[in-house]
Amino acid sequence: MPLLEICCYGIDCAVTAQQAGADRIELCAAPKEGGLTPSAGVLRKVKERVSIPVHPIIRPRGGDFCYTDAEFDTMLEDIAFVRELGYPGLVIGMLDGEGHIDMPRMKRVMEQAQGMAVTFHRAFDMCHNPHQGLEQLTDLGVARILTSGQQQNAETGLSLLRELKQHSRAPIIMAGAGVRLSNLKKFVEAGIDEMHSSAGQSVPSPMRYRKAGVSMSADAEADEFNRYCVDGDVVAAMKTVLVASH
């Protein structure tokens, strides 16, 4: 049966996803950045309260996936920390300046993450040659690749997802970006084994008082009185579709 991974930004989302039937969680901070490494406090508390597999993302900043030496050293420290906490896997990805998989650094990542399942995230969708990238990640021993098929969303990239699935000797090809209840069956029918979804909704802040003219965001258009949360009903409905497809 295809597995459902839910992207969760914080402990409340992770607990909701688990209760709704998610098979695995990708744990992140900073949804507007596309996911950054969670804080030490979040990592500890999620480990205490969530029993399904949780894979934290290791990403020190938003933007591209070509990191400085200092950023990479930070990532190695974060890998060591989540490994010490007992997490079974992690999510990471890095490219060189030419858009190829950064093999020297990924080899060090695999050494540091020894015993953990490593997912190479959507940095893969920015790489120069996806077929070469698949071969390189296979050689590294990466457990899975999270990809939209190098398109803005996975439904548009379905043809490449099928190709990668057919040619993959080892890494699981996990569809992500725009995977939702309305199109889930398309991925099942294409033979994709794992689905990654935010299954999210915007939830209004409980604050009744709203200070006018003051913002904490550099984005003047940002709505700071709404936040992303996992929609448990959507997770449960997606899981029902996957169970019925088996």
C-alpha atoms as an extended CHARMM CRD file, in Angstrom:
* protein
*
       246  EXT
         1         1  MET       CA              0.0000000000        0.0000000000        0.0000000000  PROA      1               0.0000000000
         2         2  PRO       CA              1.3490000000        3.4830000000       -0.8340000000  PROA      2               0.0000000000
         3         3  LEU       CA              2.5740000000        5.4340000000        2.1930000000  PROA      3               0.0000000000
         4         4  LEU       CA              1.4890000000        8.9250000000        3.1830000000  PROA      4               0.0000000000
         5         5  GLU       CA              4.0830000000       11.3480000000        4.5580000000  PROA      5               0.0000000000
         6         6  ILE       CA              2.7940000000       14.6350000000        5.9600000000  PROA      6               0.0000000000
         7         7  CYS       CA              4.9340000000       17.7670000000        6.1340000000  PROA      7               0.0000000000
         8         8  CYS       CA              4.4940000000       19.2300000000        9.6320000000  PROA      8               0.0000000000
         9         9  TYR       CA              5.6060000000       22.6100000000       10.9150000000  PROA      9               0.0000000000
        10        10  GLY       CA              5.6940000000       22.1200000000       14.6670000000  PROA      10              0.0000000000
        11        11  ILE       CA              4.4980000000       19.7920000000       17.3920000000  PROA      11              0.0000000000
        12        12  ASP       CA              0.7540000000       20.4700000000       17.1150000000  PROA      12              0.0000000000
        13        13  CYS       CA              0.7880000000       19.6400000000       13.4000000000  PROA      13              0.0000000000
        14        14  ALA       CA              2.7880000000       16.4590000000       14.0530000000  PROA      14              0.0000000000
        15        15  VAL       CA              0.3540000000       15.2300000000       16.7020000000  PROA      15              0.0000000000
        16        16  THR       CA             -2.6070000000       15.9980000000       14.4250000000  PROA      16              0.0000000000
        17        17  ALA       CA             -1.0160000000       14.1450000000       11.4930000000  PROA      17              0.0000000000
        18        18  GLN       CA             -0.3480000000       11.0920000000       13.6440000000  PROA      18              0.0000000000
        19        19  GLN       CA             -3.8870000000       11.0060000000       15.0410000000  PROA      19              0.0000000000
        20        20  ALA       CA             -5.3210000000       11.2840000000       11.5150000000  PROA      20              0.0000000000
        21        21  GLY       CA             -3.4010000000        8.2500000000       10.2490000000  PROA      21              0.0000000000
        22        22  ALA       CA             -0.2420000000        9.5850000000        8.5970000000  PROA      22              0.0000000000
        23        23  ASP       CA              2.4300000000        6.9310000000        8.0450000000  PROA      23              0.0000000000
        24        24  ARG       CA              5.3850000000        9.2700000000        8.4920000000  PROA      24              0.0000000000
        25        25  ILE       CA              6.1370000000       12.9230000000        9.2010000000  PROA      25              0.0000000000
        26        26  GLU       CA              8.6590000000       15.3020000000        7.6980000000  PROA      26              0.0000000000
        27        27  LEU       CA              9.3010000000       17.7710000000       10.5240000000  PROA      27              0.0000000000
        28        28  CYS       CA             10.1860000000       21.3420000000        9.5840000000  PROA      28              0.0000000000
        29        29  ALA       CA             10.1400000000       24.9240000000       10.7520000000  PROA      29              0.0000000000
        30        30  ALA       CA              9.4380000000       28.0530000000        8.6690000000  PROA      30              0.0000000000
        31        31  PRO       CA              6.7630000000       27.1550000000        6.0940000000  PROA      31              0.0000000000
        32        32  LYS       CA              7.2780000000       30.3770000000        4.1480000000  PROA      32              0.0000000000
        33        33  GLU       CA             10.9150000000       29.3730000000        3.5790000000  PROA      33              0.0000000000
        34        34  GLY       CA              9.8930000000       25.9530000000        2.3070000000  PROA      34              0.0000000000
        35        35  GLY       CA             11.0680000000       24.2240000000        5.4830000000  PROA      35              0.0000000000
        36        36  LEU       CA             14.0700000000       24.7540000000        7.7620000000  PROA      36              0.0000000000
        37        37  THR       CA             15.6690000000       22.7060000000       10.5580000000  PROA      37              0.0000000000
        38        38  PRO       CA             13.3560000000       22.5770000000       13.6030000000  PROA      38              0.0000000000
        39        39  SER       CA             14.5620000000       23.9090000000       16.9430000000  PROA      39              0.0000000000
        40        40  ALA       CA             16.0680000000       21.6760000000       19.6200000000  PROA      40              0.0000000000
        41        41  GLY       CA             12.9560000000       22.1070000000       21.7650000000  PROA      41              0.0000000000
        42        42  VAL       CA             10.6130000000       21.0570000000       18.9730000000  PROA      42              0.0000000000
        43        43  LEU       CA             12.8000000000       18.0560000000       18.1320000000  PROA      43              0.0000000000
        44        44  ARG       CA             12.8140000000       16.8780000000       21.7500000000  PROA      44              0.0000000000
        45        45  LYS       CA              9.0750000000       17.3520000000       22.3010000000  PROA      45              0.0000000000
        46        46  VAL       CA              8.0450000000       15.6810000000       19.0280000000  PROA      46              0.0000000000
        47        47  LYS       CA             10.2430000000       12.7040000000       19.9350000000  PROA      47              0.0000000000
        48        48  GLU       CA              8.3610000000       12.4480000000       23.2340000000  PROA      48              0.0000000000
        49        49  ARG       CA              4.8420000000       12.7620000000       21.8300000000  PROA      49              0.0000000000
        50        50  VAL       CA              4.8900000000       11.1840000000       18.3570000000  PROA      50              0.0000000000
        51        51  SER       CA              5.3880000000        7.4550000000       17.8560000000  PROA      51              0.0000000000
        52        52  ILE       CA              5.1800000000        7.1230000000       14.0470000000  PROA      52              0.0000000000
        53        53  PRO       CA              8.4470000000        7.6780000000       12.1060000000  PROA      53              0.0000000000
        54        54  VAL       CA              9.5130000000       11.3280000000       12.0000000000  PROA      54              0.0000000000
        55        55  HSD       CA             12.2390000000       12.6060000000        9.6680000000  PROA      55              0.0000000000
        56        56  PRO       CA             13.4300000000       16.1460000000       10.4800000000  PROA      56              0.0000000000
        57        57  ILE       CA             14.6450000000       18.3390000000        7.6490000000  PROA      57              0.0000000000
        58        58  ILE       CA             18.2480000000       19.5470000000        7.8490000000  PROA      58              0.0000000000
        59        59  ARG       CA             18.2760000000       22.9090000000        6.0870000000  PROA      59              0.0000000000
        60        60  PRO       CA             19.9220000000       25.9510000000        7.6670000000  PROA      60              0.0000000000
        61        61  ARG       CA             18.3080000000       28.6290000000        5.4920000000  PROA      61              0.0000000000
        62        62  GLY       CA             15.8930000000       29.2270000000        2.6450000000  PROA      62              0.0000000000
        63        63  GLY       CA             16.9100000000       29.8570000000       -0.9340000000  PROA      63              0.0000000000
        64        64  ASP       CA             19.1980000000       27.6870000000       -3.0110000000  PROA      64              0.0000000000
        65        65  PHE       CA             20.9480000000       24.4620000000       -2.0070000000  PROA      65              0.0000000000
        66        66  CYS       CA             24.5740000000       25.4940000000       -2.5370000000  PROA      66              0.0000000000
        67        67  TYR       CA             25.9600000000       25.9630000000        0.9640000000  PROA      67              0.0000000000
        68        68  THR       CA             28.9840000000       27.7070000000        2.4490000000  PROA      68              0.0000000000
        69        69  ASP       CA             31.4920000000       25.7620000000        4.5530000000  PROA      69              0.0000000000
        70        70  ALA       CA             30.0450000000       27.2690000000        7.7310000000  PROA      70              0.0000000000
        71        71  GLU       CA             26.4950000000       26.3070000000        6.7250000000  PROA      71              0.0000000000
        72        72  PHE       CA             27.5780000000       22.7600000000        5.9140000000  PROA      72              0.0000000000
        73        73  ASP       CA             29.3520000000       22.4220000000        9.2640000000  PROA      73              0.0000000000
        74        74  THR       CA             26.1140000000       23.5020000000       10.9360000000  PROA      74              0.0000000000
        75        75  MET       CA             24.2000000000       20.8500000000        8.9980000000  PROA      75              0.0000000000
        76        76  LEU       CA             26.6060000000       18.1330000000       10.1610000000  PROA      76              0.0000000000
        77        77  GLU       CA             26.0870000000       19.2740000000       13.7670000000  PROA      77              0.0000000000
        78        78  ASP       CA             22.3060000000       19.1450000000       13.3060000000  PROA      78              0.0000000000
        79        79  ILE       CA             22.5370000000       15.6340000000       11.8220000000  PROA      79              0.0000000000
        80        80  ALA       CA             24.5240000000       14.4930000000       14.8550000000  PROA      80              0.0000000000
        81        81  PHE       CA             21.8890000000       16.0170000000       17.1550000000  PROA      81              0.0000000000
        82        82  VAL       CA             18.8650000000       14.3640000000       15.5330000000  PROA      82              0.0000000000
        83        83  ARG       CA             20.7430000000       11.0730000000       15.4180000000  PROA      83              0.0000000000
        84        84  GLU       CA             21.4970000000       11.3050000000       19.1640000000  PROA      84              0.0000000000
        85        85  LEU       CA             17.7980000000       11.9710000000       19.8310000000  PROA      85              0.0000000000
        86        86  GLY       CA             16.9850000000        8.6870000000       18.1180000000  PROA      86              0.0000000000
        87        87  TYR       CA             15.2210000000        9.8690000000       14.9750000000  PROA      87              0.0000000000
        88        88  PRO       CA             15.0820000000        7.0850000000       12.3630000000  PROA      88              0.0000000000
        89        89  GLY       CA             15.7010000000        9.3270000000        9.3680000000  PROA      89              0.0000000000
        90        90  LEU       CA             16.3050000000       12.8190000000        8.0690000000  PROA      90              0.0000000000
        91        91  VAL       CA             15.6340000000       14.9390000000        4.9960000000  PROA      91              0.0000000000
        92        92  ILE       CA             18.4450000000       16.8500000000        3.2830000000  PROA      92              0.0000000000
        93        93  GLY       CA             19.8100000000       17.9120000000       -0.1010000000  PROA      93              0.0000000000
        94        94  MET       CA             22.6590000000       19.9170000000       -1.5690000000  PROA      94              0.0000000000
        95        95  LEU       CA             23.9460000000       20.9090000000       -4.9810000000  PROA      95              0.0000000000
        96        96  ASP       CA             27.1680000000       22.4030000000       -6.2890000000  PROA      96              0.0000000000
        97        97  GLY       CA             27.3570000000       25.6600000000       -8.2300000000  PROA      97              0.0000000000
        98        98  GLU       CA             26.7580000000       23.8660000000      -11.5250000000  PROA      98              0.0000000000
        99        99  GLY       CA             23.5390000000       22.2540000000      -10.3760000000  PROA      99              0.0000000000
       100       100  HSD       CA             24.9180000000       18.7690000000       -9.8050000000  PROA      100             0.0000000000
       101       101  ILE       CA             24.4980000000       16.6770000000       -6.6510000000  PROA      101             0.0000000000
       102       102  ASP       CA             27.2850000000       17.7730000000       -4.2610000000  PROA      102             0.0000000000
       103       103  MET       CA             28.7920000000       14.3000000000       -3.9720000000  PROA      103             0.0000000000
       104       104  PRO       CA             31.7390000000       15.0450000000       -1.6290000000  PROA      104             0.0000000000
       105       105  ARG       CA             29.4350000000       16.6660000000        0.9100000000  PROA      105             0.0000000000
       106       106  MET       CA             26.6710000000       14.0930000000        0.4980000000  PROA      106             0.0000000000
       107       107  LYS       CA             29.2150000000       11.3490000000        1.2340000000  PROA      107             0.0000000000
       108       108  ARG       CA             29.9830000000       13.1020000000        4.5210000000  PROA      108             0.0000000000
       109       109  VAL       CA             26.2540000000       13.4250000000        5.2120000000  PROA      109             0.0000000000
       110       110  MET       CA             25.7980000000        9.6750000000        4.7270000000  PROA      110             0.0000000000
       111       111  GLU       CA             28.7040000000        8.9850000000        7.0990000000  PROA      111             0.0000000000
       112       112  GLN       CA             27.2880000000       11.3400000000        9.7340000000  PROA      112             0.0000000000
       113       113  ALA       CA             23.7780000000        9.8730000000        9.3440000000  PROA      113             0.0000000000
       114       114  GLN       CA             24.9390000000        6.2660000000        9.5500000000  PROA      114             0.0000000000
       115       115  GLY       CA             22.0170000000        4.0410000000       10.5370000000  PROA      115             0.0000000000
       116       116  MET       CA             19.4020000000        6.6300000000        9.5350000000  PROA      116             0.0000000000
       117       117  ALA       CA             17.2330000000        6.6490000000        6.4150000000  PROA      117             0.0000000000
       118       118  VAL       CA             18.2250000000        9.6590000000        4.3170000000  PROA      118             0.0000000000
       119       119  THR       CA             15.6800000000       11.3610000000        2.0480000000  PROA      119             0.0000000000
       120       120  PHE       CA             17.1450000000       13.6620000000       -0.6060000000  PROA      120             0.0000000000
       121       121  HSD       CA             14.5970000000       16.4550000000       -0.8240000000  PROA      121             0.0000000000
       122       122  ARG       CA             13.4370000000       18.7030000000       -3.6490000000  PROA      122             0.0000000000
       123       123  ALA       CA             16.9030000000       20.0430000000       -4.2510000000  PROA      123             0.0000000000
       124       124  PHE       CA             16.6570000000       17.1660000000       -6.7110000000  PROA      124             0.0000000000
       125       125  ASP       CA             14.1520000000       19.2250000000       -8.7170000000  PROA      125             0.0000000000
       126       126  MET       CA             16.7920000000       21.9160000000       -9.1810000000  PROA      126             0.0000000000
       127       127  CYS       CA             19.5490000000       19.5660000000      -10.3170000000  PROA      127             0.0000000000
       128       128  HSD       CA             20.9630000000       19.7140000000      -13.8440000000  PROA      128             0.0000000000
       129       129  ASN       CA             20.4260000000       16.0830000000      -14.8420000000  PROA      129             0.0000000000
       130       130  PRO       CA             17.7930000000       14.0630000000      -12.9250000000  PROA      130             0.0000000000
       131       131  HSD       CA             18.8370000000       10.7050000000      -14.3800000000  PROA      131             0.0000000000
       132       132  GLN       CA             22.4780000000       11.2370000000      -13.4460000000  PROA      132             0.0000000000
       133       133  GLY       CA             21.2940000000       12.4980000000      -10.0580000000  PROA      133             0.0000000000
       134       134  LEU       CA             19.3030000000        9.3030000000       -9.5300000000  PROA      134             0.0000000000
       135       135  GLU       CA             22.3690000000        7.1780000000      -10.2640000000  PROA      135             0.0000000000
       136       136  GLN       CA             24.5290000000        9.2210000000       -7.8930000000  PROA      136             0.0000000000
       137       137  LEU       CA             22.0040000000        9.0740000000       -5.0660000000  PROA      137             0.0000000000
       138       138  THR       CA             21.6250000000        5.3300000000       -5.6210000000  PROA      138             0.0000000000
       139       139  ASP       CA             25.3850000000        4.9090000000       -5.2670000000  PROA      139             0.0000000000
       140       140  LEU       CA             25.3150000000        6.9430000000       -2.0530000000  PROA      140             0.0000000000
       141       141  GLY       CA             22.6790000000        4.6790000000       -0.5040000000  PROA      141             0.0000000000
       142       142  VAL       CA             19.9730000000        7.3270000000       -0.1650000000  PROA      142             0.0000000000
       143       143  ALA       CA             16.6830000000        5.7620000000        0.9610000000  PROA      143             0.0000000000
       144       144  ARG       CA             14.3160000000        7.9520000000       -1.0580000000  PROA      144             0.0000000000
       145       145  ILE       CA             14.0570000000       10.9940000000       -3.2860000000  PROA      145             0.0000000000
       146       146  LEU       CA             11.3370000000       13.5800000000       -2.7100000000  PROA      146             0.0000000000
       147       147  THR       CA             10.5610000000       15.1040000000       -6.0970000000  PROA      147             0.0000000000
       148       148  SER       CA              7.9320000000       16.8910000000       -8.1620000000  PROA      148             0.0000000000
       149       149  GLY       CA              9.4440000000       15.5020000000      -11.3540000000  PROA      149             0.0000000000
       150       150  GLN       CA             11.3770000000       18.7710000000      -11.8280000000  PROA      150             0.0000000000
       151       151  GLN       CA              8.1410000000       20.7120000000      -12.3400000000  PROA      151             0.0000000000
       152       152  GLN       CA              6.3660000000       23.2900000000      -10.2050000000  PROA      152             0.0000000000
       153       153  ASN       CA              4.0330000000       20.5650000000       -8.9950000000  PROA      153             0.0000000000
       154       154  ALA       CA              4.1760000000       16.7800000000       -9.0310000000  PROA      154             0.0000000000
       155       155  GLU       CA              1.0690000000       16.3160000000      -11.1460000000  PROA      155             0.0000000000
       156       156  THR       CA              2.7260000000       18.2310000000      -13.9860000000  PROA      156             0.0000000000
       157       157  GLY       CA              5.9160000000       16.2320000000      -13.4260000000  PROA      157             0.0000000000
       158       158  LEU       CA              4.2020000000       12.8500000000      -13.4070000000  PROA      158             0.0000000000
       159       159  SER       CA              5.9060000000       11.5910000000      -16.5840000000  PROA      159             0.0000000000
       160       160  LEU       CA              9.3910000000       12.0850000000      -15.0880000000  PROA      160             0.0000000000
       161       161  LEU       CA              8.2160000000       10.5510000000      -11.8130000000  PROA      161             0.0000000000
       162       162  ARG       CA              7.2020000000        7.4320000000      -13.7630000000  PROA      162             0.0000000000
       163       163  GLU       CA             10.5840000000        7.3420000000      -15.5310000000  PROA      163             0.0000000000
       164       164  LEU       CA             12.5060000000        7.6900000000      -12.2940000000  PROA      164             0.0000000000
       165       165  LYS       CA             10.4030000000        4.9780000000      -10.6780000000  PROA      165             0.0000000000
       166       166  GLN       CA             11.0780000000        2.6160000000      -13.5990000000  PROA      166             0.0000000000
       167       167  HSD       CA             14.8300000000        3.2310000000      -13.5140000000  PROA      167             0.0000000000
       168       168  SER       CA             15.3500000000        3.3560000000       -9.7670000000  PROA      168             0.0000000000
       169       169  ARG       CA             17.2310000000        0.3410000000       -8.4160000000  PROA      169             0.0000000000
       170       170  ALA       CA             16.9970000000        1.3830000000       -4.8020000000  PROA      170             0.0000000000
       171       171  PRO       CA             15.7860000000        4.8560000000       -3.7380000000  PROA      171             0.0000000000
       172       172  ILE       CA             12.0300000000        5.1260000000       -3.3010000000  PROA      172             0.0000000000
       173       173  ILE       CA             10.5890000000        7.8400000000       -5.5300000000  PROA      173             0.0000000000
       174       174  MET       CA              8.2710000000        9.9390000000       -3.3550000000  PROA      174             0.0000000000
       175       175  ALA       CA              5.9670000000       12.4310000000       -5.0830000000  PROA      175             0.0000000000
       176       176  GLY       CA              5.7490000000       15.8210000000       -3.4370000000  PROA      176             0.0000000000
       177       177  ALA       CA              4.5710000000       19.3940000000       -4.2030000000  PROA      177             0.0000000000
       178       178  GLY       CA              0.8890000000       19.8010000000       -4.9640000000  PROA      178             0.0000000000
       179       179  VAL       CA             -0.0380000000       16.2690000000       -3.9220000000  PROA      179             0.0000000000
       180       180  ARG       CA             -3.5290000000       16.5520000000       -2.5010000000  PROA      180             0.0000000000
       181       181  LEU       CA             -6.7540000000       14.6480000000       -2.0150000000  PROA      181             0.0000000000
       182       182  SER       CA             -8.1360000000       15.7420000000       -5.3940000000  PROA      182             0.0000000000
       183       183  ASN       CA             -5.2650000000       14.2540000000       -7.4360000000  PROA      183             0.0000000000
       184       184  LEU       CA             -4.0210000000       11.4700000000       -5.1600000000  PROA      184             0.0000000000
       185       185  LYS       CA             -5.4150000000        8.6740000000       -7.3530000000  PROA      185             0.0000000000
       186       186  LYS       CA             -3.2900000000        9.8410000000      -10.3030000000  PROA      186             0.0000000000
       187       187  PHE       CA             -0.1170000000        9.0810000000       -8.3640000000  PROA      187             0.0000000000
       188       188  VAL       CA             -1.4720000000        5.7400000000       -7.1830000000  PROA      188             0.0000000000
       189       189  GLU       CA             -2.3610000000        4.7970000000      -10.7630000000  PROA      189             0.0000000000
       190       190  ALA       CA              1.1440000000        5.8060000000      -11.8790000000  PROA      190             0.0000000000
       191       191  GLY       CA              2.6010000000        3.2930000000       -9.4130000000  PROA      191             0.0000000000
       192       192  ILE       CA              4.1740000000        5.8360000000       -7.0650000000  PROA      192             0.0000000000
       193       193  ASP       CA              4.9050000000        4.1570000000       -3.7240000000  PROA      193             0.0000000000
       194       194  GLU       CA              5.0030000000        7.1590000000       -1.3920000000  PROA      194             0.0000000000
       195       195  MET       CA              3.1740000000       10.4910000000       -1.3240000000  PROA      195             0.0000000000
       196       196  HSD       CA              4.2640000000       13.6660000000        0.4430000000  PROA      196             0.0000000000
       197       197  SER       CA              1.6560000000       16.3040000000        1.2470000000  PROA      197             0.0000000000
       198       198  SER       CA              1.2380000000       19.2820000000        3.5430000000  PROA      198             0.0000000000
       199       199  ALA       CA             -2.5200000000       18.6010000000        3.8210000000  PROA      199             0.0000000000
       200       200  GLY       CA             -2.6250000000       22.0620000000        5.3090000000  PROA      200             0.0000000000
       201       201  GLN       CA             -5.0630000000       24.8140000000        6.0170000000  PROA      201             0.0000000000
       202       202  SER       CA             -4.7460000000       28.4290000000        7.0950000000  PROA      202             0.0000000000
       203       203  VAL       CA             -5.9390000000       28.9490000000       10.6490000000  PROA      203             0.0000000000
       204       204  PRO       CA             -6.6810000000       32.4070000000       12.0830000000  PROA      204             0.0000000000
       205       205  SER       CA             -4.7630000000       33.5960000000       15.1250000000  PROA      205             0.0000000000
       206       206  PRO       CA             -6.6060000000       33.4370000000       18.4640000000  PROA      206             0.0000000000
       207       207  MET       CA             -5.5230000000       37.0120000000       19.1210000000  PROA      207             0.0000000000
       208       208  ARG       CA             -8.4420000000       39.3970000000       19.2740000000  PROA      208             0.0000000000
       209       209  TYR       CA             -6.2740000000       42.4930000000       19.6330000000  PROA      209             0.0000000000
       210       210  ARG       CA             -4.5350000000       43.4490000000       16.3800000000  PROA      210             0.0000000000
       211       211  LYS       CA             -1.8910000000       46.1860000000       16.5720000000  PROA      211             0.0000000000
       212       212  ALA       CA             -2.3030000000       48.3370000000       13.4930000000  PROA      212             0.0000000000
       213       213  GLY       CA              0.7190000000       49.6190000000       11.5870000000  PROA      213             0.0000000000
       214       214  VAL       CA              3.3110000000       47.2940000000       13.1460000000  PROA      214             0.0000000000
       215       215  SER       CA              4.6190000000       44.1470000000       11.4490000000  PROA      215             0.0000000000
       216       216  MET       CA              7.2920000000       41.6140000000       12.3890000000  PROA      216             0.0000000000
       217       217  SER       CA              7.7010000000       40.5260000000        8.7710000000  PROA      217             0.0000000000
       218       218  ALA       CA              9.9180000000       41.9940000000        6.0740000000  PROA      218             0.0000000000
       219       219  ASP       CA              7.0360000000       41.2400000000        3.7040000000  PROA      219             0.0000000000
       220       220  ALA       CA              4.6170000000       44.1370000000        4.0160000000  PROA      220             0.0000000000
       221       221  GLU       CA              1.8270000000       41.9970000000        2.5390000000  PROA      221             0.0000000000
       222       222  ALA       CA              2.2670000000       39.1360000000        5.0130000000  PROA      222             0.0000000000
       223       223  ASP       CA             -0.7410000000       38.2230000000        7.1500000000  PROA      223             0.0000000000
       224       224  GLU       CA              0.7390000000       37.5620000000       10.5780000000  PROA      224             0.0000000000
       225       225  PHE       CA             -2.6150000000       36.6460000000       12.0700000000  PROA      225             0.0000000000
       226       226  ASN       CA             -2.9840000000       33.4420000000       10.0720000000  PROA      226             0.0000000000
       227       227  ARG       CA             -0.7940000000       30.3610000000       10.3570000000  PROA      227             0.0000000000
       228       228  TYR       CA             -0.3860000000       27.0300000000        8.6340000000  PROA      228             0.0000000000
       229       229  CYS       CA             -1.7550000000       23.9180000000       10.3390000000  PROA      229             0.0000000000
       230       230  VAL       CA             -2.2720000000       20.3250000000        9.2570000000  PROA      230             0.0000000000
       231       231  ASP       CA             -5.9150000000       19.5340000000        8.4770000000  PROA      231             0.0000000000
       232       232  GLY       CA             -6.5480000000       16.2010000000       10.1830000000  PROA      232             0.0000000000
       233       233  ASP       CA             -9.7060000000       15.5490000000        8.1630000000  PROA      233             0.0000000000
       234       234  VAL       CA             -7.7710000000       15.8740000000        4.9090000000  PROA      234             0.0000000000
       235       235  VAL       CA             -5.0270000000       13.5480000000        6.1580000000  PROA      235             0.0000000000
       236       236  ALA       CA             -7.6300000000       10.9520000000        7.1430000000  PROA      236             0.0000000000
       237       237  ALA       CA             -9.3750000000       11.2530000000        3.7670000000  PROA      237             0.0000000000
       238       238  MET       CA             -6.0750000000       10.8550000000        1.8850000000  PROA      238             0.0000000000
       239       239  LYS       CA             -5.2270000000        7.8070000000        3.9570000000  PROA      239             0.0000000000
       240       240  THR       CA             -8.6430000000        6.2980000000        3.1670000000  PROA      240             0.0000000000
       241       241  VAL       CA             -7.9740000000        6.6900000000       -0.5740000000  PROA      241             0.0000000000
       242       242  LEU       CA             -4.5960000000        4.9640000000       -0.2350000000  PROA      242             0.0000000000
       243       243  VAL       CA             -6.0440000000        2.0990000000        1.8120000000  PROA      243             0.0000000000
       244       244  ALA       CA             -8.8400000000        1.6110000000       -0.7450000000  PROA      244             0.0000000000
       245       245  SER       CA             -6.2900000000        1.4980000000       -3.5680000000  PROA      245             0.0000000000
       246       246  HSD       CA             -4.4580000000       -1.4670000000       -2.0580000000  PROA      246             0.0000000000
